[in-house]
Amino acid sequence: MKKLFYIVVAAILMASCCTSCTTVDSGSVGIKFKKWAANSEEHGGVKGTVKGWVWYNPFTTSIYQYPVYVQRKSYTDIEVNSKDASIFKISPTIAYRLDPEKITYVFVKYRKQVDDLEEGYIKTCIYEAYRTCGNEYTADYLMSNRKEFESEVRKRLEKSLLEEGFVVEEFTAKIEPPASLKNAIDAKNEAVQNALKAENLVKQAEAQAKIDVAKAQGEANALRIKGEGEAAYNRAVANSLTQQLIQNYWIEKWDGKQPQTVLGSNTGVMMSLK
């Protein structure tokens, strides 16, 4: 009995050594790969895709996992030449995912994990998209029509990656122009700002001049109205005094016997003095 027990334990240990278990996350697709497959119909040893708990012989089989959820990768200082040989530094960021239907194709063709693909194939595709598009634009036109340039780059990148099973979800980039162009752009922007400032100063001066003219006209009209009022007042006072003087003259000459008639100089009214 002891001998049989030892035999069973030994068999279990040998089986456990020849068998391994792993889990493939629900957000990933696993590739079961037979290391020494001789059948060409097995796509280079691929036994198919797997998910969940997977039992396999680690000596003859390997499990590769590829995430199918969105991955994000940033690159720095990719140098690209424009049509006029200006050198741009570009720092792109890509968000992508693997097409689950093409996982087997990706594995058989590249035999790389995602990190290696990002630093190899995907980075090369990004560089080629920028290089091809950059050769069609001059530096000045590229910066003046950056949206058009980036749209063209993305179209080329999406086309090349999609053919290999990579779906582009987002793609953005920071573009740093060459120092000479950057200085020219800064000088141009400064000139535009100075022109706007000068235009604003002219408008302010014109507005102030209009205010000054209106103020002077207002003061002149006020003085004219005041002068006309004073003249009218003086005429009224003079007329009143003249009429009073005439009346006083006849009053002084009246002897108290005969009625006298006093003529108002302005009104032409006859008054009897009794």
Secondary structure, DSSP 8 states (H G I E B T S, - for coil): -HHHHHHHHHHHHHHHHH-EEEEE-TTEEEEEEETT---GGGTTTEEEEE-EEEEE-TTTEEEEEEE-S-EEEE---EEEE-TTS-EEEEEEEEEEEE-GGGHHHHHHHH---HHHHIIIIIHHHHHHHHHHHHTTS-HHHHHHTHHHHHHHHHHHHHHHHHTTTEEEEEEEEEEE--HHHHHHHHHHHHHHHHHHHHHHHHHHHHHHHHHHHHHHHHHHHHHHHHHHHHHHHHHHHHHHHHHHHHHHHHHHH--SSS-EEEE-TTT--EEEE-
